[in-house]
Structure formats: C-alpha cells, structure tokens
Amino acid sequence: MSAATKASMLPEPYETLRLKTRAFIRDVVIPAEPKPGTTLTEATRRDLMSKAKAAGVFAPHLATEYGGQGVPLEHWPAIFIEAGYSPIGPAVLNCMAPDEGNMHMLELIATDEQKARYLVPLGSGDVRSCFGMTEPHPGAGSDPLALQSTAERVDGGWRINAHKRFISGAEGAAYCILMARTEASADEGFPAGATMFLIDMDHPGVRLGNPINAIDTAIAGGHPHVYFEDCVVTDDAVLGAPGEGFAYAQVRLGPARLTHCMRWLGLAKRAQDIALDRAARREMFGSQLRELGIAQEMLAQSEIDIATSEAIIDRTAAMLEHDPKAGAALSGIAKVHCADAIGRIIDRAIQLCGGDGVTDALPLASYANEVRPFRIYDGSNETHKWAIARRASSRRRREVEAGALPLDTVNEHGNDIWGQQ
C-alpha cells in the first residue's frame, strides 16, 4: 500500500466500513440496478436493504441504537461517496434524501417519544418521510424567510394551513416534517418565527396534490404538491420548540446539502471510470483515445474536479462536526463547487463516450439527469453565491474597521499605501 493510500485512510472502524460499503455496492447493488431511466421497485429496494443490513453497511450515518453504523459526521464523506457510486446505492443503504436529513435532525431535536414513533421506523427503512419547506411563489423556496404557511394556536394544539410544492419523497411517505410560520406568545414564552411539526400523511386535513415530473428519478416518492387544509394537530406534534424552526432548519440543511455533494460525487466518479475504460479501449486516428491530447485534457480536468470536491467536502464535514455555524456557511460554498464540478465530470464522460454517451447503451445520460437539478435543489447556486458574496463583504468590512490593510493600493491623495508617489 502506497503512502498516499495510507494517508487517505479513515480511522478504524470507519475505513473497514468504507471498504465493506465499496464491495457491497459493486458486488450486490450494481448488478441489481434498473435499466437507465427506470426506477427502483419497492420489492427490490426492500430486498437490497435486507442484504445491506446483513452485510453491516446499512444507515452509516445513524446511531447504533437506531439500527445504524454510528459514523460521526466528519467521517461520512468517504462512505457516502462509495454509496453514491450507484444511483440506487444511497436508497439501499437508507442514506438518501430526504430521509437521511430528517433522521439527522430527529436524532438531535426530537423527544424520546417522537424518536420512538418517527425515527425508529425511518431508521430501519420500514417507512419513508418528507420535509415540507418549499412553497409556490411567492412563498419559501431559495429564501426560507418568505414562508407563507401558517400554524395558529388552538386549544391544546395548532391549526395548520399550508400549500407546499416540490416536496421530495411525499408520495408514499409515512409523515412530513412541516415548516409553518407561527406568532409569538408572551404567555407561553415562545417567539414569532417558524415552527416544525411532525404530521402523519394520513392525518385529517393532509392532501397529496398533483405530481411534479422532474428529470431526476433517484428520490423515491417524486416531488408533488402537498396541502394542509385546516389540519389540527396536538402539541406533541411540535418538533423542538415553537418559533425555533429556522434555527432547526440549519441543523438539517447544512449537513443535508453536503451529503448531496457526497452522493453525487460518487456517481461522478462512476462516470469518470466509465470514461477512463472507454478511453482505454477505443482507438482513433491510430492511437488509443487515452493517448490523444484532447481526451487527456478532459480526463485530467475531471480528476481535478473530483479531487477539489473531495477536499472541500472533507473540510466542510469536519467543520460541521466541530463548529456547526462555520460549517453551515462553508457548506454553501461546497454545494456550489460540487454541483458545478459534478455536472462537468459527467458531461465530459458523455462527450468522451460519443454517441453511446447519450443513449441507454450507457447510464451516463441518466446520471446527467440526476445531477443537473442539484444546481437548483437545496437552494439555487445563484442564491448561495449571493450569500457567499455578502458574507465576504461583511468580513472584509470588519477587517478594515479593525485596522487591517485596505485592498486599495492608492489612497485618496494619489499616493500608494507605502507613501510613494
């Protein structure tokens, strides 16, 4: 084993789990993949989940008391990337969105009773869930502060009215974690803001609306509209404390957008391997494709995109574990970088594979469909860039106010900063 390989290894027992996950995805999951463009059947998903549990690779992110492998967040990346090498791998290992993000939040915030009712069956793969944030315009989308859904206090509970759209996984989900705006209560001591509610999908007042047919298919349950119409729930439906929903959303969204990076990077690495294999077999103009400069440029750029994505994912995961606030900010940078880089990697692989790349002879076109929405999901890249630029401007303003050297090399008198003319 090379020094570089040793340096990249995870501490035990997580390196062993990564290798087991790698073998399970390649030996068990990939042979069971549906044809490109089709979806995984529920029967196959459950069969593969049983095999994942038997192999000891199921739910790597979840605490062992709930049936998972108990991997700390900072060590998720390498294992999630291995899971993502197959488009159905995360679903089989029960670490796919939105369930993975919901599990993480429930572990941190839910009461013991809520964990028993909602987390345990979700962690075991017996049910699926959804997260109800996004709304039709002008409601919450990339800007969660535009939340229009309301929950008003009634005797012993809350009356909720909400129209949610693009609620991933809602078809067939057992329950929804819903975000709704709530007013302050001086008597009960909670602020105005947003509140999260755990609501069964068969609860009175909950109605599944029209489907939204997006180009991605990896998330079971689609992305439909969901309506909550005079839906009355009791106080024990509140997740966490009333009025604190926006803070809880950050607990979920920072790691959740990063795990998207991990999973789709695994798929990008699969695309690169397909391109490398094609370049090794294909001859053009008397040479192997991999010996041609234009192909080498594309392969090299993809290797660079993979390496830089891995680096920022690893750094962000470590920060989310040890400094969640800073990690949440960095996760926006990671999301933008990885969403763009992953798209480039898969697009180059398609180009290198020529005509086969855009047909079902290879799975690459379906991979492109899966990853393209990531530039929009979990906050559009443009929204994240806006926030990144604002944070950078604020940071620099504070530095200058504290006496740091200004960026301008020329002062108002025409002299440079060293006093020279």
C-alpha positions in Angstrom: 0.0 0.0 0.0 1.4 3.4 -1.0 2.0 6.2 1.5 -0.7 8.3 -0.3 -3.3 5.5 0.1 -2.4 5.1 3.8 -2.7 8.8 4.3 -6.2 8.8 2.9 -7.5 6.0 5.0 -10.1 6.7 7.6 -9.6 5.7 11.2 -10.9 2.3 12.2 -13.6 1.1 12.2 -14.7 3.6 9.6 -12.1 2.5 7.0 -13.3 -1.1 7.3 -16.9 0.1 6.8 -15.9 2.1 3.7 -14.3 -0.9 2.2 -17.3 -3.1 3.0 -19.6 -0.5 1.5 -17.5 -0.3 -1.6 -17.6 -4.1 -2.0 -21.4 -4.2 -1.3 -22.2 -1.5 -3.9 -20.1 -3.2 -6.6 -20.9 -6.8 -5.9 -24.6 -6.6 -4.8 -26.1 -3.3 -5.8 -24.8 -2.6 -9.2 -25.9 -6.0 -10.6 -29.4 -5.1 -9.4 -29.6 -1.6 -10.9 -32.7 -1.0 -13.0 -32.2 -0.1 -16.6 -31.2 3.6 -17.1 -34.2 5.8 -17.0 -36.4 3.5 -14.9 -36.9 3.5 -11.2 -36.1 1.0 -8.4 -39.1 -1.1 -7.5 -40.1 -1.2 -3.8 -39.7 -5.0 -3.7 -36.1 -4.7 -5.0 -35.3 -1.9 -2.6 -36.5 -3.9 0.4 -34.6 -7.0 -0.7 -31.4 -5.0 -1.1 -32.0 -3.2 2.2 -32.2 -6.6 3.9 -28.9 -7.6 2.3 -27.3 -4.3 3.4 -28.3 -4.9 7.0 -26.9 -8.4 6.8 -23.6 -7.0 5.4 -23.3 -4.4 8.2 -23.4 -1.4 5.9 -26.9 -0.1 6.5 -27.6 3.5 7.6 -23.9 4.5 8.1 -24.9 8.0 9.5 -27.4 6.8 12.1 -26.7 6.0 15.7 -26.3 2.3 16.5 -29.2 2.4 18.9 -31.5 3.1 15.9 -30.0 0.4 13.7 -27.3 2.4 12.0 -23.5 2.2 12.0 -22.9 5.3 14.2 -20.4 7.0 12.0 -19.6 10.6 13.1 -20.4 13.3 10.6 -16.8 14.2 9.8 -16.3 10.6 8.5 -19.4 10.4 6.4 -17.9 11.6 3.1 -15.8 8.7 2.1 -18.6 6.2 3.0 -21.4 8.2 1.3 -19.2 8.6 -1.8 -18.9 4.9 -2.0 -22.7 4.5 -1.6 -23.3 7.1 -4.4 -21.2 5.1 -6.9 -24.6 3.5 -7.8 -27.6 5.8 -8.3 -29.6 3.4 -6.1 -26.9 2.9 -3.5 -28.0 5.6 -1.1 -31.6 4.4 -1.1 -30.5 0.8 -0.5 -28.3 2.0 2.4 -31.0 4.3 3.7 -28.8 7.4 3.5 -30.8 9.1 0.7 -32.5 12.4 0.8 -34.9 13.5 2.3 -34.8 10.6 4.9 -31.1 11.0 5.8 -31.5 14.7 6.6 -34.7 14.0 8.6 -33.0 11.2 10.6 -30.1 13.5 11.5 -32.5 16.3 12.7 -34.7 13.9 14.6 -31.7 12.4 16.4 -30.7 15.9 17.6 -34.1 17.5 18.3 -36.9 15.0 18.8 -38.2 13.9 22.2 -37.8 10.3 23.2 -41.5 9.7 22.3 -41.1 11.3 18.9 -37.9 9.2 18.2 -39.8 6.0 19.1 -42.7 6.9 16.8 -40.9 8.5 13.9 -37.1 7.9 13.9 -37.1 4.2 14.7 -39.2 3.1 11.7 -37.5 5.6 9.5 -34.0 4.4 10.5 -35.0 0.8 9.9 -36.2 1.5 6.4 -39.8 0.5 7.2 -41.1 3.9 6.2 -40.1 6.9 4.2 -40.6 10.6 5.1 -40.6 14.0 3.5 -39.7 17.6 4.5 -42.3 20.3 3.9 -40.5 23.6 3.3 -40.8 24.7 -0.3 -43.9 26.6 -1.4 -45.4 28.1 -4.6 -44.2 31.6 -5.4 -44.1 34.0 -3.6 -43.6 31.5 -0.8 -40.5 29.9 0.6 -38.0 28.5 -1.9 -34.4 29.5 -2.0 -35.5 32.2 0.5 -37.0 30.4 3.6 -37.9 33.7 5.2 -40.6 34.0 2.5 -42.5 31.3 4.3 -46.3 31.6 3.8 -47.6 28.5 5.6 -49.2 29.3 8.9 -49.9 27.5 12.2 -52.2 29.2 14.6 -52.7 28.3 18.2 -55.9 26.5 19.2 -56.9 24.8 22.4 -54.4 22.1 23.0 -52.7 22.3 19.7 -52.3 24.1 16.3 -54.4 24.6 13.2 -52.2 24.5 10.1 -52.9 25.8 6.6 -50.2 25.3 4.0 -49.6 24.7 0.3 -46.3 23.0 -0.2 -44.8 22.1 -3.6 -41.8 20.1 -4.7 -41.9 18.0 -1.6 -39.4 15.3 -2.4 -40.5 11.8 -1.3 -44.0 12.8 -0.4 -45.7 10.1 -2.5 -45.8 7.0 -0.2 -44.2 8.8 2.8 -45.5 8.0 6.2 -45.1 11.5 7.6 -43.9 15.0 6.9 -41.7 17.4 8.9 -43.6 20.6 8.1 -42.4 24.2 8.5 -45.0 26.8 9.2 -44.9 30.4 10.4 -46.2 31.0 14.0 -46.9 34.1 16.0 -45.2 34.9 19.3 -46.8 34.0 22.6 -46.0 36.1 25.7 -48.0 33.7 27.9 -46.2 30.6 26.7 -42.8 32.3 26.2 -42.0 31.5 22.6 -41.0 34.0 19.9 -42.5 34.7 16.5 -40.9 32.8 13.7 -41.3 29.3 12.2 -42.2 26.0 13.9 -41.6 22.5 12.8 -44.4 19.9 13.0 -44.4 16.1 12.7 -47.5 15.2 10.8 -48.7 11.8 9.5 -49.5 11.9 5.9 -52.9 10.2 6.6 -53.8 12.8 9.2 -57.1 14.6 8.6 -56.6 17.8 6.5 -53.5 16.5 4.7 -53.9 16.0 0.9 -51.5 14.9 -1.7 -51.7 17.2 -4.8 -50.5 16.9 -8.3 -47.1 15.4 -9.1 -44.2 17.4 -10.4 -42.4 15.4 -13.1 -38.7 16.4 -12.8 -35.9 14.9 -14.7 -34.3 13.1 -11.7 -35.7 9.8 -10.5 -33.4 8.6 -7.7 -35.5 10.0 -4.9 -38.5 7.7 -4.3 -41.8 9.4 -3.9 -41.4 12.1 -6.5 -41.8 15.8 -5.8 -45.6 16.5 -5.6 -47.7 19.3 -4.2 -49.0 18.7 -0.6 -51.8 20.6 1.0 -52.6 21.1 4.7 -56.1 22.4 5.0 -57.3 23.3 8.5 -55.1 20.5 9.7 -55.3 20.4 13.5 -52.5 18.7 15.4 -51.8 18.4 19.2 -48.9 20.0 21.0 -46.9 16.8 20.8 -46.6 17.2 17.1 -44.2 20.1 17.6 -40.6 19.2 16.8 -38.4 21.1 19.2 -39.6 24.4 20.5 -42.2 26.7 18.8 -40.7 29.7 17.0 -37.3 28.0 16.5 -37.9 26.3 13.2 -35.5 28.4 11.2 -32.6 27.5 13.5 -33.5 23.9 13.4 -33.6 24.0 9.6 -30.0 25.0 9.6 -29.2 21.9 11.7 -30.7 19.9 8.9 -29.8 21.8 5.8 -26.1 22.2 6.3 -25.3 18.5 6.5 -28.1 17.6 4.1 -26.7 19.8 1.2 -23.3 18.4 1.9 -24.5 14.8 1.8 -25.9 15.6 -1.7 -22.4 16.6 -2.6 -21.1 13.2 -1.3 -23.6 11.0 -3.1 -23.5 12.8 -6.4 -19.7 12.9 -6.3 -19.8 9.1 -6.0 -21.9 9.0 -9.2 -19.4 11.4 -10.9 -16.6 9.1 -10.0 -18.5 6.2 -11.6 -18.9 8.3 -14.8 -15.2 9.1 -14.8 -14.4 5.4 -14.5 -16.7 4.7 -17.5 -14.9 7.3 -19.5 -11.5 6.0 -18.5 -12.5 2.5 -19.5 -13.8 3.8 -22.9 -10.6 5.8 -23.5 -8.5 2.7 -22.8 -10.5 0.5 -25.3 -11.3 3.0 -28.1 -8.8 3.7 -30.9 -9.0 6.8 -33.0 -6.5 8.0 -35.7 -4.2 5.1 -35.0 -3.9 5.7 -31.2 -5.9 4.8 -28.1 -8.2 7.6 -27.1 -6.5 8.0 -23.8 -3.3 8.9 -25.7 -4.8 11.8 -27.5 -4.2 15.2 -26.0 -7.8 16.4 -26.2 -9.0 13.4 -24.3 -6.2 13.7 -21.8 -7.2 17.3 -21.1 -10.8 16.2 -20.4 -9.8 13.3 -18.2 -7.4 15.5 -16.3 -9.9 18.2 -15.7 -12.3 15.7 -14.3 -9.7 14.3 -11.9 -9.1 17.9 -10.7 -12.8 18.4 -10.2 -13.0 15.1 -8.2 -10.0 15.9 -6.0 -11.1 19.5 -5.2 -14.6 18.4 -4.5 -13.4 15.7 -2.1 -11.2 18.2 -0.4 -13.9 20.8 0.3 -16.4 18.1 1.3 -14.0 16.6 3.8 -13.2 20.1 5.2 -16.8 21.0 5.5 -17.8 17.8 7.2 -15.1 18.3 9.8 -16.3 21.9 10.4 -19.9 20.8 10.7 -18.9 18.3 13.3 -16.8 20.7 15.4 -18.0 24.2 14.5 -21.5 23.9 13.1 -22.0 27.6 12.4 -18.9 27.9 10.4 -19.6 24.6 8.7 -23.0 25.7 7.7 -21.5 28.7 5.9 -18.9 26.6 4.2 -21.5 24.0 3.1 -22.9 26.7 0.8 -19.5 27.0 -0.9 -19.1 23.3 -1.1 -22.6 22.9 -2.6 -21.9 25.4 -5.4 -18.5 24.0 -6.2 -19.6 20.4 -6.2 -22.9 20.9 -8.1 -20.9 22.6 -10.9 -18.0 20.2 -10.8 -20.1 17.0 -10.7 -22.0 18.3 -13.7 -18.8 18.9 -15.6 -17.4 15.5 -14.8 -20.5 13.7 -16.1 -20.8 15.9 -19.2 -17.1 15.2 -20.1 -17.7 11.5 -19.7 -20.7 11.7 -22.1 -18.6 13.6 -24.6 -15.7 11.1 -24.4 -18.1 8.2 -25.0 -19.6 9.8 -28.1 -22.9 8.5 -29.4 -23.2 5.8 -26.7 -23.0 8.5 -24.0 -26.4 10.0 -25.0 -28.2 6.6 -25.3 -29.2 3.9 -22.9 -26.2 1.8 -24.0 -24.5 3.6 -21.1 -26.0 5.1 -18.0 -24.3 8.4 -18.4 -27.3 10.3 -19.8 -29.4 9.2 -16.8 -26.6 10.3 -14.5 -26.7 13.8 -16.1 -30.5 13.9 -15.4 -29.9 13.0 -11.8 -27.3 15.6 -11.0 -28.5 18.6 -13.1 -31.2 19.6 -10.6 -28.6 19.8 -7.8 -27.7 23.2 -9.0 -31.2 24.2 -8.0 -32.1 21.9 -5.1 -31.1 22.9 -1.6 -31.0 26.5 -2.6 -30.0 27.5 -6.1 -26.3 28.0 -6.8 -27.1 31.7 -7.5 -28.7 32.2 -4.1 -25.7 30.6 -2.4 -23.4 32.8 -4.4 -25.3 35.9 -3.2 -25.0 34.8 0.4 -21.3 33.9 -0.1 -20.6 37.4 -1.5 -22.5 39.1 1.3 -20.5 37.2 3.9 -17.2 38.0 2.2 -18.1 41.7 2.0 -19.1 41.8 5.7 -15.9 40.0 6.7 -13.7 42.4 4.8 -15.6 45.5 6.2 -15.0 44.2 9.8 -11.3 43.7 8.9 -10.9 47.2 7.6 -12.7 48.7 10.5 -10.4 46.8 12.8 -7.3 48.4 11.1 -6.4 45.8 8.5 -4.5 46.9 5.4 -7.1 48.2 2.8 -7.2 46.4 -0.5 -6.8 49.7 -2.4 -3.1 50.4 -3.2 -3.8 54.1 -3.8 -5.1 56.5 -1.1 -7.3 59.5 -1.6 -4.2 61.7 -2.2 -2.9 59.7 -5.1 -0.2 58.0 -3.0 0.3 54.3 -2.9 -0.1 52.6 0.5 3.7 52.8 1.1 3.6 56.6 0.9 5.3 56.7 -2.5 4.1 58.8 -5.5 
